[in-house]
Amino acid sequence: MAISDLHVVHPENRRIVEELRPVSDRDWLIVAGDVGEMSQDIAWALETLSRNFARVIWAPGNHELWTPRDDPLELRGLARYEHLVALCRSLGVVTPEDPYPVWEGPGGPVVVAPLFVLYDYTFRTDPSHTRRQALEQAYENGVVCTDEFLLHPDPYPSRQAWCAARLEQTEARLAAQGSDLPLVLVNHFPLTREPTDILHYPDFALWCGSERTADWLTRFPVEAVVYGHLHIPRTTWYRGIRCEEVSVGYPREWRRPGHPRTVPPRRILPYERS
């Protein structure tokens, strides 16, 4: 099962976490990022979920990596990420820095690979634009992700440099994994740009991923991809590979009539076509 974008700063979303329960005592829960922004909220949510599910697997979202002014945890960038990894390990939660676990239950066996891959501003509305031009256009259109102010890349010189480092090490690790078992790739950001095509504000795609990850879906033995970030929960297909967006989003979003609210979590395996 999988869920993301819990944003537990909202009381309504906090209740979702409190009430979330597995179907069986063997169920795993993938948490694909954006649990919250404040360190104490992140810790509370992951501890709560880890008590209720047989195993919790976490991939960081951009919100966990923020350094909010009022957060007692003042760590930035890589230091903040490493702190969150240590927190997860203390709770028995699997992170992108741990050995990939193998799901042996229904629909398995598959390797579940939580990833930490950022974005590098290559999802541009105009492919002829440079990164600077694309960002200038976004700013002119009033579309600016809060990451620009709160997601610090220290010690890397920029978020795209941090992304490049994560891309290199993640790609090498996936290549070393081999093809004995299929993979479920878990990343907060979509691994292909197609899901961003329906964004209400197209410029926001700049903060949504990297062009360099698209061929991972076909180069490696991928069974499914799990992601969040866009707050548009749905199932799409990329060259025959199932892609599941599993976000809850903000209460103002999931309260809208007709919104495909992802509660309880979306089942990833076993998969049954509707």
N, C-alpha and C positions, 0 to 999 in steps of 0.2 A: 504494500500500500504506500501511497506517497501524497505529500501535501507540501505547500510552500506559502510564503508571503503571509504568515500568520499575524504579523504586526500587532503584538500583544499589548502595545501601549493603549489600544482601544479596549475598553471593558467588554464589549460584545465579542471581540476576538479572543480575549482572555478566557471567556466562558467556553468558547469552542475548544480550547486546549484542555481546560478542566474536564470537559465532558467527553473528550475523544477516547474511544475505547476500541480495542481490537475485536475482530470477529472470533478469533480463537487465540489461545495462549501461545501459539507458535508464530503469530503474525509479526512481520518486521514493518517498520515505518521509515520511509525515506523523507527527510526534511530538506527540501531544496532551497534553503536560504530565506533571508528576511524574516527571521523569527522576531526580531525587534532591533532597537537602536541602543537602548540603555543596557549596560552590562548585567545589572541585576535582573532585568526582565528576560534577557537571553538565558541566564543561568536558571531562573525559575522554570521557564518553559521547557528547556531540555531536560531538566531534572524530572519534571512532571511526566513528560512523555516517556522517558527512560524507565520510569516505574511501571508504566502500563503496557509497554510493548516488549516483546521478547528481545528485539534489537532495534536500535535507532541509528540511522545513517545520516550524517549531516554534511551538506556542502554549503559554504558561506555565501550569503547574498551581499549586496553592496551596503545594505543598512547595518548589518552586524559590524562592518568595517568602518563605519562612521566614528568620529570622535566628537560626540555632542558636548556642548559647553558645560552642561550640568551633570555629566556622567562622572562619578568618582574615579572611574578607570580612565586615566588621561593618556594611555598608550596610543600611539599612532601607527598606521601602516602595518608593516610586517610584524612589529612587536605586538600589536593588538591581535593580529591573526594568530600568532603563536600562543598568546594567552588564551584565546578561545579554543585552540586545539588542546591545550593542557586541561582546560575546563571540561571539554568533551571526554577526554581520556579518563578523568577522575570519575565521570558518570557512566563509563562504559559505552559511550557514543562513538561510533566509527567516523573518522574524518578523512579528508583527502591525503593525509600524511601517514595513514595506517595501511596495513595489508588489505587488499580488497577482499571482502567476505564472499563466500559462495552460498547462494540461496539454493537449498536442496528440496524445498517444498514444491507444491503444485506449480507446474510450468517450468520448473528447473530441471537440471542444475544450470544456473547462470552466475556469472561473476558480476557483482554490483560494484561499480566503480564511481565513488564520489569524486568529483573534480573541483578544482579551484582555478577557473580560467576567467579572467577579467574581460575587458573590452579595449579595443585600440582605435576606435573612431573610424573603422573601415566600413561600417554599415551607413553609407552616405546616400542621400536622395539623388544627388547628381554625381555619377562616377567620375566625371572630369574634374571635380573639385578636389583640392588638396585638403588635408585635415584642417588647416587654418581657415580656409574658405568655408568649409562645411560648418565649423564651429561659429564663425562670424554670421553665417546665414541663420543658424539656430538662435543665436543671441538676438539678432534683428527680429526674428519671429516670436521672441519671448519664450522660447523653449530652452530651459537651462536646468539640467539635472542637479539636484542638491549635492551630488558627489563632488562637484567642482569646488565646493566649499568645505565639506566635512570628511571626504574620503581622501586621506593623505597617503601618498605612496612611499613614505620614508622606509628604507634608505634609498629607494630608487628615485631617479630624477623626475619621473612622471608616471602617471597611471599606465600609459601605453608601454613604458619600459618594464614596469612590473608585469603587465600582461605578457609581453614578449618572453620574459623569463619563465613565467608559468606555462606558456605554450610549449616552450622547448622541453622543459622537464616532464610535462604531462604527456606529450607526444612520445617521448622516449620510453616512458613507463608503459604506455599502452602498447607500443611496438614490442616491448620485452615480454608482455603478458602472453603472447602467442595466440593460437587459434583453437586450443583444445576445447574451450567452453565459450558460448556466446556471452556478450557483455550487455549490461544495462548501464548506460552512461548517465550520470546525474550531475547536472551543473545548474547553477542559478540562472545564468543567462542562456538563451537559446543557442544551439550550436550551428544553426543555419539562419540566414537572414530572412527566409520566407515568412516566418511567423510575424515579423515586424511590418509586413506589407499592409496590414489592416489597422495599424496604429492611427488613432484620431489625430495625433500630432506627429507626422512622419519624421520630423527632425530628431525626435527622441530616440530613434534607432541608433544614433551615434553612441549611446550609452548602453547598448544592448548586446554586444558580442564582437566577434572577430571573423572576418572572412576566412581566416586560416584554419578554422575548425570544421568547415563543411565537409571536407573529404574524409574526415575521421569516420563518418557514418558508413562509408563504403569501403574504406581501406581496412578497417578492423571488423571483426565478426559481431556486429551490433544487433542485438535483439530489439532493443527499445531505447529511447532517450527520454529522460525526465528533466523538466526545467520549470521555471517560474518567471518572476520578474515583470511580465507584461500585464498581469492581472486579467488575462483573457483565457480562462480554463477551457481546454478543448483538446481533441485528438486530431492530429494532422499526420500526413505521410510524406516522407522525403525519399524518393527513389526506392520505395518499398519498405522503408524503415518507419516504424511507428514512433511518433513524437507526442508525448503527453505533457501538456501544460497543466500544472496541478495547484495553481495559486488560489488562495482564499481572497486576498485583497482587503481593501478598506470597507467598513460597514456601509458607507454611502454608495459603494459599488455593488456589493452583493445583495443589498436590499432592493435594488431596482427590479421591477417586474421583468421576468424572463431571463434574468441573469443565471448562467449555468453554475450555481454555487457548488464549490467542490468540498462539501461536507456531507457525510463522512469522507475520509480520504479516498482518492481515486485508486482503484485496484490496478496494479501493473501486471502482476502474474497471479494466477493463470489468466490469459487474455481470451476473451470470447467476443467475437465480432457480433455487433448488434444487428 
